[in-house]
């Protein structure tokens, strides 16, 4: 039985590189008996979010979005 009074949220490092790192959050869930992760972060005022079935996939998605946002701002 899930306790609806509490929800565990973890802090997560989102990075374009080691000089451009941000703290995000992830929430772990179980859907259809399989792990499911939801993550988000604020990248200089731009909120990114992603969902994945593994930590590695979630990290790749969030890091890629972070890099694209920061690099696209440099071009402007």
PyMOL Python script that loads the backbone (N, CA, C, O; Angstrom):
from pymol import cmd

cmd.read_pdbstr("""\
ATOM      1  N   UNK A   1       0.838  -1.187   0.000  1.00  0.00           N
ATOM      2  CA  UNK A   1       0.000   0.000   0.000  1.00  0.00           C
ATOM      3  C   UNK A   1       0.879   1.246   0.000  1.00  0.00           C
ATOM      4  O   UNK A   1       1.817   1.342   0.792  1.00  0.00           O
ATOM      5  N   UNK A   2       0.592   2.176  -0.859  1.00  0.00           N
ATOM      6  CA  UNK A   2       1.382   3.389  -0.978  1.00  0.00           C
ATOM      7  C   UNK A   2       0.878   4.436   0.012  1.00  0.00           C
ATOM      8  O   UNK A   2      -0.327   4.651   0.140  1.00  0.00           O
ATOM      9  N   UNK A   3       1.799   5.076   0.702  1.00  0.00           N
ATOM     10  CA  UNK A   3       1.459   6.128   1.629  1.00  0.00           C
ATOM     11  C   UNK A   3       1.319   7.431   0.851  1.00  0.00           C
ATOM     12  O   UNK A   3       2.312   7.961   0.353  1.00  0.00           O
ATOM     13  N   UNK A   4       0.116   7.946   0.740  1.00  0.00           N
ATOM     14  CA  UNK A   4      -0.128   9.143  -0.046  1.00  0.00           C
ATOM     15  C   UNK A   4       0.238  10.413   0.711  1.00  0.00           C
ATOM     16  O   UNK A   4       0.202  11.505   0.143  1.00  0.00           O
ATOM     17  N   UNK A   5       0.582  10.284   1.965  1.00  0.00           N
ATOM     18  CA  UNK A   5       0.957  11.444   2.758  1.00  0.00           C
ATOM     19  C   UNK A   5       2.390  11.889   2.450  1.00  0.00           C
ATOM     20  O   UNK A   5       2.724  13.064   2.604  1.00  0.00           O
ATOM     21  N   UNK A   6       3.236  10.949   2.016  1.00  0.00           N
ATOM     22  CA  UNK A   6       4.630  11.249   1.734  1.00  0.00           C
ATOM     23  C   UNK A   6       4.990  10.820   0.320  1.00  0.00           C
ATOM     24  O   UNK A   6       4.508   9.799  -0.169  1.00  0.00           O
ATOM     25  N   UNK A   7       5.836  11.601  -0.331  1.00  0.00           N
ATOM     26  CA  UNK A   7       6.361  11.234  -1.637  1.00  0.00           C
ATOM     27  C   UNK A   7       7.856  11.552  -1.612  1.00  0.00           C
ATOM     28  O   UNK A   7       8.249  12.689  -1.349  1.00  0.00           O
ATOM     29  N   UNK A   8       8.689  10.544  -1.887  1.00  0.00           N
ATOM     30  CA  UNK A   8      10.120  10.747  -1.856  1.00  0.00           C
ATOM     31  C   UNK A   8      10.591  11.364  -3.176  1.00  0.00           C
ATOM     32  O   UNK A   8      10.278  10.867  -4.257  1.00  0.00           O
ATOM     33  N   UNK A   9      11.341  12.443  -3.064  1.00  0.00           N
ATOM     34  CA  UNK A   9      11.923  13.112  -4.216  1.00  0.00           C
ATOM     35  C   UNK A   9      13.426  13.173  -3.990  1.00  0.00           C
ATOM     36  O   UNK A   9      13.880  13.573  -2.917  1.00  0.00           O
ATOM     37  N   UNK A  10      14.196  12.779  -4.995  1.00  0.00           N
ATOM     38  CA  UNK A  10      15.651  12.781  -4.890  1.00  0.00           C
ATOM     39  C   UNK A  10      16.239  13.961  -5.649  1.00  0.00           C
ATOM     40  O   UNK A  10      15.703  14.389  -6.671  1.00  0.00           O
ATOM     41  N   UNK A  11      17.344  14.478  -5.136  1.00  0.00           N
ATOM     42  CA  UNK A  11      18.092  15.490  -5.879  1.00  0.00           C
ATOM     43  C   UNK A  11      18.957  14.790  -6.902  1.00  0.00           C
ATOM     44  O   UNK A  11      19.465  13.696  -6.657  1.00  0.00           O
ATOM     45  N   UNK A  12      19.126  15.435  -8.065  1.00  0.00           N
ATOM     46  CA  UNK A  12      19.804  14.806  -9.198  1.00  0.00           C
ATOM     47  C   UNK A  12      20.659  15.834  -9.906  1.00  0.00           C
ATOM     48  O   UNK A  12      20.219  16.967 -10.102  1.00  0.00           O
ATOM     49  N   UNK A  13      21.863  15.471 -10.292  1.00  0.00           N
ATOM     50  CA  UNK A  13      22.758  16.380 -11.001  1.00  0.00           C
ATOM     51  C   UNK A  13      22.454  16.346 -12.497  1.00  0.00           C
ATOM     52  O   UNK A  13      22.465  15.284 -13.120  1.00  0.00           O
ATOM     53  N   UNK A  14      22.182  17.515 -13.061  1.00  0.00           N
ATOM     54  CA  UNK A  14      21.951  17.661 -14.500  1.00  0.00           C
ATOM     55  C   UNK A  14      23.084  18.540 -15.007  1.00  0.00           C
ATOM     56  O   UNK A  14      23.350  19.600 -14.441  1.00  0.00           O
ATOM     57  N   UNK A  15      23.762  18.101 -16.083  1.00  0.00           N
ATOM     58  CA  UNK A  15      24.932  18.875 -16.506  1.00  0.00           C
ATOM     59  C   UNK A  15      25.109  18.879 -18.013  1.00  0.00           C
ATOM     60  O   UNK A  15      24.812  17.908 -18.709  1.00  0.00           O
ATOM     61  N   UNK A  16      25.609  20.018 -18.489  1.00  0.00           N
ATOM     62  CA  UNK A  16      26.081  20.113 -19.862  1.00  0.00           C
ATOM     63  C   UNK A  16      27.560  19.717 -19.873  1.00  0.00           C
ATOM     64  O   UNK A  16      28.026  19.039 -20.788  1.00  0.00           O
ATOM     65  N   UNK A  17      28.281  20.149 -18.849  1.00  0.00           N
ATOM     66  CA  UNK A  17      29.673  19.782 -18.587  1.00  0.00           C
ATOM     67  C   UNK A  17      29.939  20.130 -17.128  1.00  0.00           C
ATOM     68  O   UNK A  17      29.034  20.603 -16.441  1.00  0.00           O
ATOM     69  N   UNK A  18      31.146  19.912 -16.640  1.00  0.00           N
ATOM     70  CA  UNK A  18      31.401  20.103 -15.211  1.00  0.00           C
ATOM     71  C   UNK A  18      31.349  21.566 -14.787  1.00  0.00           C
ATOM     72  O   UNK A  18      31.174  21.850 -13.602  1.00  0.00           O
ATOM     73  N   UNK A  19      31.495  22.493 -15.713  1.00  0.00           N
ATOM     74  CA  UNK A  19      31.383  23.908 -15.375  1.00  0.00           C
ATOM     75  C   UNK A  19      29.933  24.391 -15.418  1.00  0.00           C
ATOM     76  O   UNK A  19      29.616  25.447 -14.870  1.00  0.00           O
ATOM     77  N   UNK A  20      29.067  23.638 -16.054  1.00  0.00           N
ATOM     78  CA  UNK A  20      27.652  24.014 -16.188  1.00  0.00           C
ATOM     79  C   UNK A  20      26.798  22.878 -15.641  1.00  0.00           C
ATOM     80  O   UNK A  20      26.321  22.019 -16.383  1.00  0.00           O
ATOM     81  N   UNK A  21      26.620  22.896 -14.325  1.00  0.00           N
ATOM     82  CA  UNK A  21      25.839  21.849 -13.652  1.00  0.00           C
ATOM     83  C   UNK A  21      24.678  22.468 -12.889  1.00  0.00           C
ATOM     84  O   UNK A  21      24.759  23.605 -12.423  1.00  0.00           O
ATOM     85  N   UNK A  22      23.609  21.712 -12.768  1.00  0.00           N
ATOM     86  CA  UNK A  22      22.391  22.174 -12.117  1.00  0.00           C
ATOM     87  C   UNK A  22      21.838  21.033 -11.266  1.00  0.00           C
ATOM     88  O   UNK A  22      22.103  19.858 -11.521  1.00  0.00           O
ATOM     89  N   UNK A  23      21.076  21.404 -10.264  1.00  0.00           N
ATOM     90  CA  UNK A  23      20.425  20.408  -9.419  1.00  0.00           C
ATOM     91  C   UNK A  23      18.980  20.255  -9.895  1.00  0.00           C
ATOM     92  O   UNK A  23      18.250  21.236 -10.033  1.00  0.00           O
ATOM     93  N   UNK A  24      18.593  19.036 -10.136  1.00  0.00           N
ATOM     94  CA  UNK A  24      17.221  18.722 -10.510  1.00  0.00           C
ATOM     95  C   UNK A  24      16.648  17.745  -9.505  1.00  0.00           C
ATOM     96  O   UNK A  24      17.277  17.435  -8.492  1.00  0.00           O
ATOM     97  N   UNK A  25      15.456  17.264  -9.791  1.00  0.00           N
ATOM     98  CA  UNK A  25      14.822  16.281  -8.917  1.00  0.00           C
ATOM     99  C   UNK A  25      14.323  15.106  -9.750  1.00  0.00           C
ATOM    100  O   UNK A  25      14.004  15.249 -10.930  1.00  0.00           O
ATOM    101  N   UNK A  26      14.263  13.952  -9.114  1.00  0.00           N
ATOM    102  CA  UNK A  26      13.648  12.790  -9.749  1.00  0.00           C
ATOM    103  C   UNK A  26      12.662  12.156  -8.772  1.00  0.00           C
ATOM    104  O   UNK A  26      12.824  12.220  -7.554  1.00  0.00           O
ATOM    105  N   UNK A  27      11.656  11.554  -9.345  1.00  0.00           N
ATOM    106  CA  UNK A  27      10.660  10.800  -8.589  1.00  0.00           C
ATOM    107  C   UNK A  27      10.634   9.397  -9.184  1.00  0.00           C
ATOM    108  O   UNK A  27      10.499   9.232 -10.396  1.00  0.00           O
ATOM    109  N   UNK A  28      10.760   8.404  -8.341  1.00  0.00           N
ATOM    110  CA  UNK A  28      10.733   7.007  -8.783  1.00  0.00           C
ATOM    111  C   UNK A  28       9.342   6.436  -8.549  1.00  0.00           C
ATOM    112  O   UNK A  28       8.741   6.638  -7.494  1.00  0.00           O
ATOM    113  N   UNK A  29       8.843   5.719  -9.551  1.00  0.00           N
ATOM    114  CA  UNK A  29       7.548   5.061  -9.452  1.00  0.00           C
ATOM    115  C   UNK A  29       7.669   3.651 -10.021  1.00  0.00           C
ATOM    116  O   UNK A  29       8.642   3.316 -10.696  1.00  0.00           O
ATOM    117  N   UNK A  30       6.689   2.856  -9.741  1.00  0.00           N
ATOM    118  CA  UNK A  30       6.589   1.530 -10.351  1.00  0.00           C
ATOM    119  C   UNK A  30       5.308   1.532 -11.181  1.00  0.00           C
ATOM    120  O   UNK A  30       4.219   1.759 -10.653  1.00  0.00           O
ATOM    121  N   UNK A  31       5.445   1.276 -12.489  1.00  0.00           N
ATOM    122  CA  UNK A  31       4.290   1.193 -13.384  1.00  0.00           C
ATOM    123  C   UNK A  31       4.301  -0.172 -14.059  1.00  0.00           C
ATOM    124  O   UNK A  31       5.289  -0.555 -14.686  1.00  0.00           O
ATOM    125  N   UNK A  32       3.227  -0.884 -13.932  1.00  0.00           N
ATOM    126  CA  UNK A  32       3.108  -2.225 -14.507  1.00  0.00           C
ATOM    127  C   UNK A  32       4.254  -3.131 -14.057  1.00  0.00           C
ATOM    128  O   UNK A  32       4.735  -3.964 -14.825  1.00  0.00           O
ATOM    129  N   UNK A  33       4.684  -2.962 -12.812  1.00  0.00           N
ATOM    130  CA  UNK A  33       5.741  -3.788 -12.253  1.00  0.00           C
ATOM    131  C   UNK A  33       7.147  -3.411 -12.684  1.00  0.00           C
ATOM    132  O   UNK A  33       8.101  -4.113 -12.349  1.00  0.00           O
ATOM    133  N   UNK A  34       7.295  -2.310 -13.422  1.00  0.00           N
ATOM    134  CA  UNK A  34       8.611  -1.869 -13.905  1.00  0.00           C
ATOM    135  C   UNK A  34       8.922  -0.483 -13.344  1.00  0.00           C
ATOM    136  O   UNK A  34       8.018   0.318 -13.109  1.00  0.00           O
ATOM    137  N   UNK A  35      10.223  -0.206 -13.131  1.00  0.00           N
ATOM    138  CA  UNK A  35      10.590   1.125 -12.629  1.00  0.00           C
ATOM    139  C   UNK A  35      10.312   2.201 -13.672  1.00  0.00           C
ATOM    140  O   UNK A  35      10.471   1.984 -14.873  1.00  0.00           O
ATOM    141  N   UNK A  36       9.898   3.354 -13.189  1.00  0.00           N
ATOM    142  CA  UNK A  36       9.644   4.504 -14.057  1.00  0.00           C
ATOM    143  C   UNK A  36      10.120   5.746 -13.306  1.00  0.00           C
ATOM    144  O   UNK A  36       9.754   5.954 -12.150  1.00  0.00           O
ATOM    145  N   UNK A  37      10.934   6.567 -13.963  1.00  0.00           N
ATOM    146  CA  UNK A  37      11.489   7.750 -13.325  1.00  0.00           C
ATOM    147  C   UNK A  37      11.028   9.006 -14.046  1.00  0.00           C
ATOM    148  O   UNK A  37      10.932   9.041 -15.273  1.00  0.00           O
ATOM    149  N   UNK A  38      10.743  10.041 -13.253  1.00  0.00           N
ATOM    150  CA  UNK A  38      10.395  11.351 -13.788  1.00  0.00           C
ATOM    151  C   UNK A  38      11.398  12.343 -13.215  1.00  0.00           C
ATOM    152  O   UNK A  38      11.647  12.358 -12.009  1.00  0.00           O
ATOM    153  N   UNK A  39      11.969  13.166 -14.079  1.00  0.00           N
ATOM    154  CA  UNK A  39      12.949  14.130 -13.614  1.00  0.00           C
ATOM    155  C   UNK A  39      12.705  15.504 -14.189  1.00  0.00           C
ATOM    156  O   UNK A  39      12.124  15.649 -15.265  1.00  0.00           O
ATOM    157  N   UNK A  40      13.163  16.533 -13.450  1.00  0.00           N
ATOM    158  CA  UNK A  40      13.085  17.889 -13.971  1.00  0.00           C
ATOM    159  C   UNK A  40      14.191  18.736 -13.361  1.00  0.00           C
ATOM    160  O   UNK A  40      14.799  18.371 -12.354  1.00  0.00           O
ATOM    161  N   UNK A  41      14.436  19.879 -13.997  1.00  0.00           N
ATOM    162  CA  UNK A  41      15.444  20.810 -13.502  1.00  0.00           C
ATOM    163  C   UNK A  41      15.164  22.185 -14.082  1.00  0.00           C
ATOM    164  O   UNK A  41      14.543  22.314 -15.138  1.00  0.00           O
ATOM    165  N   UNK A  42      15.625  23.202 -13.386  1.00  0.00           N
ATOM    166  CA  UNK A  42      15.523  24.580 -13.848  1.00  0.00           C
ATOM    167  C   UNK A  42      16.896  24.969 -14.396  1.00  0.00           C
ATOM    168  O   UNK A  42      17.869  25.068 -13.650  1.00  0.00           O
ATOM    169  N   UNK A  43      16.958  25.187 -15.709  1.00  0.00           N
ATOM    170  CA  UNK A  43      18.209  25.563 -16.370  1.00  0.00           C
ATOM    171  C   UNK A  43      18.116  27.049 -16.703  1.00  0.00           C
ATOM    172  O   UNK A  43      17.603  27.429 -17.755  1.00  0.00           O
ATOM    173  N   UNK A  44      18.616  27.879 -15.802  1.00  0.00           N
ATOM    174  CA  UNK A  44      18.600  29.336 -15.974  1.00  0.00           C
ATOM    175  C   UNK A  44      17.215  29.851 -16.381  1.00  0.00           C
ATOM    176  O   UNK A  44      17.095  30.649 -17.311  1.00  0.00           O
ATOM    177  N   UNK A  45      16.185  29.398 -15.690  1.00  0.00           N
ATOM    178  CA  UNK A  45      14.832  29.863 -15.947  1.00  0.00           C
ATOM    179  C   UNK A  45      14.039  29.030 -16.938  1.00  0.00           C
ATOM    180  O   UNK A  45      12.859  29.301 -17.159  1.00  0.00           O
ATOM    181  N   UNK A  46      14.652  28.033 -17.533  1.00  0.00           N
ATOM    182  CA  UNK A  46      13.961  27.130 -18.453  1.00  0.00           C
ATOM    183  C   UNK A  46      13.767  25.798 -17.734  1.00  0.00           C
ATOM    184  O   UNK A  46      14.740  25.152 -17.345  1.00  0.00           O
ATOM    185  N   UNK A  47      12.523  25.392 -17.560  1.00  0.00           N
ATOM    186  CA  UNK A  47      12.226  24.130 -16.877  1.00  0.00           C
ATOM    187  C   UNK A  47      12.270  22.996 -17.902  1.00  0.00           C
ATOM    188  O   UNK A  47      11.588  23.036 -18.925  1.00  0.00           O
ATOM    189  N   UNK A  48      13.091  21.984 -17.602  1.00  0.00           N
ATOM    190  CA  UNK A  48      13.131  20.799 -18.455  1.00  0.00           C
ATOM    191  C   UNK A  48      12.569  19.625 -17.656  1.00  0.00           C
ATOM    192  O   UNK A  48      12.674  19.589 -16.430  1.00  0.00           O
ATOM    193  N   UNK A  49      11.975  18.672 -18.360  1.00  0.00           N
ATOM    194  CA  UNK A  49      11.481  17.470 -17.692  1.00  0.00           C
ATOM    195  C   UNK A  49      11.553  16.301 -18.666  1.00  0.00           C
ATOM    196  O   UNK A  49      11.478  16.471 -19.883  1.00  0.00           O
ATOM    197  N   UNK A  50      11.700  15.122 -18.101  1.00  0.00           N
ATOM    198  CA  UNK A  50      11.801  13.908 -18.910  1.00  0.00           C
ATOM    199  C   UNK A  50      11.322  12.733 -18.081  1.00  0.00           C
ATOM    200  O   UNK A  50      11.255  12.795 -16.854  1.00  0.00           O
ATOM    201  N   UNK A  51      10.992  11.663 -18.784  1.00  0.00           N
ATOM    202  CA  UNK A  51      10.610  10.403 -18.154  1.00  0.00           C
ATOM    203  C   UNK A  51      11.403   9.286 -18.801  1.00  0.00           C
ATOM    204  O   UNK A  51      11.709   9.343 -19.992  1.00  0.00           O
ATOM    205  N   UNK A  52      11.739   8.269 -18.019  1.00  0.00           N
ATOM    206  CA  UNK A  52      12.501   7.136 -18.550  1.00  0.00           C
ATOM    207  C   UNK A  52      12.304   5.924 -17.650  1.00  0.00           C
ATOM    208  O   UNK A  52      11.739   6.019 -16.561  1.00  0.00           O
ATOM    209  N   UNK A  53      12.783   4.788 -18.133  1.00  0.00           N
ATOM    210  CA  UNK A  53      12.681   3.541 -17.376  1.00  0.00           C
ATOM    211  C   UNK A  53      13.960   3.187 -16.628  1.00  0.00           C
ATOM    212  O   UNK A  53      13.998   2.190 -15.906  1.00  0.00           O
ATOM    213  N   UNK A  54      15.023   4.002 -16.794  1.00  0.00           N
ATOM    214  CA  UNK A  54      16.272   3.736 -16.078  1.00  0.00           C
ATOM    215  C   UNK A  54      16.968   5.047 -15.747  1.00  0.00           C
ATOM    216  O   UNK A  54      16.707   6.074 -16.372  1.00  0.00           O
ATOM    217  N   UNK A  55      17.851   5.004 -14.762  1.00  0.00           N
ATOM    218  CA  UNK A  55      18.620   6.192 -14.392  1.00  0.00           C
ATOM    219  C   UNK A  55      19.477   6.675 -15.559  1.00  0.00           C
ATOM    220  O   UNK A  55      19.589   7.876 -15.802  1.00  0.00           O
ATOM    221  N   UNK A  56      20.078   5.734 -16.275  1.00  0.00           N
ATOM    222  CA  UNK A  56      20.955   6.096 -17.389  1.00  0.00           C
ATOM    223  C   UNK A  56      20.183   6.828 -18.488  1.00  0.00           C
ATOM    224  O   UNK A  56      20.647   7.843 -19.006  1.00  0.00           O
ATOM    225  N   UNK A  57      19.020   6.318 -18.835  1.00  0.00           N
ATOM    226  CA  UNK A  57      18.210   6.952 -19.879  1.00  0.00           C
ATOM    227  C   UNK A  57      17.732   8.326 -19.428  1.00  0.00           C
ATOM    228  O   UNK A  57      17.735   9.268 -20.220  1.00  0.00           O
ATOM    229  N   UNK A  58      17.321   8.455 -18.172  1.00  0.00           N
ATOM    230  CA  UNK A  58      16.865   9.744 -17.663  1.00  0.00           C
ATOM    231  C   UNK A  58      18.015  10.749 -17.652  1.00  0.00           C
ATOM    232  O   UNK A  58      17.840  11.900 -18.051  1.00  0.00           O
ATOM    233  N   UNK A  59      19.183  10.316 -17.198  1.00  0.00           N
ATOM    234  CA  UNK A  59      20.358  11.189 -17.189  1.00  0.00           C
ATOM    235  C   UNK A  59      20.694  11.657 -18.593  1.00  0.00           C
ATOM    236  O   UNK A  59      20.947  12.844 -18.799  1.00  0.00           O
ATOM    237  N   UNK A  60      20.703  10.755 -19.558  1.00  0.00           N
ATOM    238  CA  UNK A  60      20.999  11.131 -20.948  1.00  0.00           C
ATOM    239  C   UNK A  60      20.014  12.174 -21.463  1.00  0.00           C
ATOM    240  O   UNK A  60      20.417  13.157 -22.085  1.00  0.00           O
ATOM    241  N   UNK A  61      18.740  11.967 -21.208  1.00  0.00           N
ATOM    242  CA  UNK A  61      17.720  12.907 -21.691  1.00  0.00           C
ATOM    243  C   UNK A  61      17.882  14.283 -21.059  1.00  0.00           C
ATOM    244  O   UNK A  61      17.883  15.292 -21.765  1.00  0.00           O
ATOM    245  N   UNK A  62      18.018  14.334 -19.737  1.00  0.00           N
ATOM    246  CA  UNK A  62      18.130  15.621 -19.055  1.00  0.00           C
ATOM    247  C   UNK A  62      19.430  16.337 -19.412  1.00  0.00           C
ATOM    248  O   UNK A  62      19.423  17.549 -19.628  1.00  0.00           O
ATOM    249  N   UNK A  63      20.541  15.612 -19.476  1.00  0.00           N
ATOM    250  CA  UNK A  63      21.821  16.228 -19.837  1.00  0.00           C
ATOM    251  C   UNK A  63      21.796  16.767 -21.264  1.00  0.00           C
ATOM    252  O   UNK A  63      22.336  17.841 -21.530  1.00  0.00           O
ATOM    253  N   UNK A  64      21.180  16.036 -22.176  1.00  0.00           N
ATOM    254  CA  UNK A  64      21.085  16.480 -23.568  1.00  0.00           C
ATOM    255  C   UNK A  64      20.259  17.755 -23.668  1.00  0.00           C
ATOM    256  O   UNK A  64      20.653  18.697 -24.357  1.00  0.00           O
ATOM    257  N   UNK A  65      19.124  17.795 -22.990  1.00  0.00           N
ATOM    258  CA  UNK A  65      18.296  19.004 -23.007  1.00  0.00           C
ATOM    259  C   UNK A  65      19.033  20.190 -22.391  1.00  0.00           C
ATOM    260  O   UNK A  65      18.953  21.306 -22.905  1.00  0.00           O
ATOM    261  N   UNK A  66      19.747  19.955 -21.301  1.00  0.00           N
ATOM    262  CA  UNK A  66      20.513  21.003 -20.641  1.00  0.00           C
ATOM    263  C   UNK A  66      21.554  21.581 -21.603  1.00  0.00           C
ATOM    264  O   UNK A  66      21.673  22.799 -21.735  1.00  0.00           O
ATOM    265  N   UNK A  67      22.294  20.718 -22.260  1.00  0.00           N
ATOM    266  CA  UNK A  67      23.324  21.157 -23.200  1.00  0.00           C
ATOM    267  C   UNK A  67      22.717  21.946 -24.352  1.00  0.00           C
ATOM    268  O   UNK A  67      23.245  22.992 -24.730  1.00  0.00           O
ATOM    269  N   UNK A  68      21.622  21.463 -24.911  1.00  0.00           N
ATOM    270  CA  UNK A  68      20.980  22.152 -26.033  1.00  0.00           C
ATOM    271  C   UNK A  68      20.491  23.541 -25.631  1.00  0.00           C
ATOM    272  O   UNK A  68      20.644  24.493 -26.396  1.00  0.00           O
ATOM    273  N   UNK A  69      19.912  23.667 -24.457  1.00  0.00           N
ATOM    274  CA  UNK A  69      19.427  24.972 -24.004  1.00  0.00           C
ATOM    275  C   UNK A  69      20.591  25.934 -23.814  1.00  0.00           C
ATOM    276  O   UNK A  69      20.549  27.061 -24.306  1.00  0.00           O
ATOM    277  N   UNK A  70      21.618  25.505 -23.111  1.00  0.00           N
ATOM    278  CA  UNK A  70      22.740  26.391 -22.832  1.00  0.00           C
ATOM    279  C   UNK A  70      23.520  26.758 -24.088  1.00  0.00           C
ATOM    280  O   UNK A  70      23.948  27.902 -24.240  1.00  0.00           O
ATOM    281  N   UNK A  71      23.706  25.804 -24.983  1.00  0.00           N
ATOM    282  CA  UNK A  71      24.441  26.093 -26.215  1.00  0.00           C
ATOM    283  C   UNK A  71      23.634  26.956 -27.173  1.00  0.00           C
ATOM    284  O   UNK A  71      24.209  27.766 -27.900  1.00  0.00           O
ATOM    285  N   UNK A  72      22.320  26.801 -27.190  1.00  0.00           N
ATOM    286  CA  UNK A  72      21.500  27.627 -28.082  1.00  0.00           C
ATOM    287  C   UNK A  72      21.470  29.067 -27.598  1.00  0.00           C
ATOM    288  O   UNK A  72      21.378  29.981 -28.418  1.00  0.00           O
ATOM    289  N   UNK A  73      21.546  29.301 -26.283  1.00  0.00           N
ATOM    290  CA  UNK A  73      21.588  30.658 -25.749  1.00  0.00           C
ATOM    291  C   UNK A  73      22.895  31.352 -26.112  1.00  0.00           C
ATOM    292  O   UNK A  73      22.908  32.571 -26.285  1.00  0.00           O
ATOM    293  N   UNK A  74      23.980  30.618 -26.229  1.00  0.00           N
ATOM    294  CA  UNK A  74      25.267  31.198 -26.605  1.00  0.00           C
ATOM    295  C   UNK A  74      25.223  31.742 -28.038  1.00  0.00           C
ATOM    296  O   UNK A  74      25.892  32.723 -28.360  1.00  0.00           O
ATOM    297  N   UNK A  75      24.430  31.094 -28.886  1.00  0.00           N
ATOM    298  CA  UNK A  75      24.364  31.477 -30.295  1.00  0.00           C
ATOM    299  C   UNK A  75      23.542  32.745 -30.506  1.00  0.00           C
ATOM    300  O   UNK A  75      23.695  33.413 -31.528  1.00  0.00           O
ATOM    301  N   UNK A  76      22.678  33.085 -29.559  1.00  0.00           N
ATOM    302  CA  UNK A  76      21.784  34.239 -29.726  1.00  0.00           C
ATOM    303  C   UNK A  76      22.516  35.548 -29.526  1.00  0.00           C
ATOM    304  O   UNK A  76      21.912  36.616 -29.631  1.00  0.00           O
TER     305      UNK A  76
END
""", "prot")
cmd.dss("prot")
cmd.show_as("cartoon", "prot")
cmd.util.cbc("prot")
cmd.orient("prot")
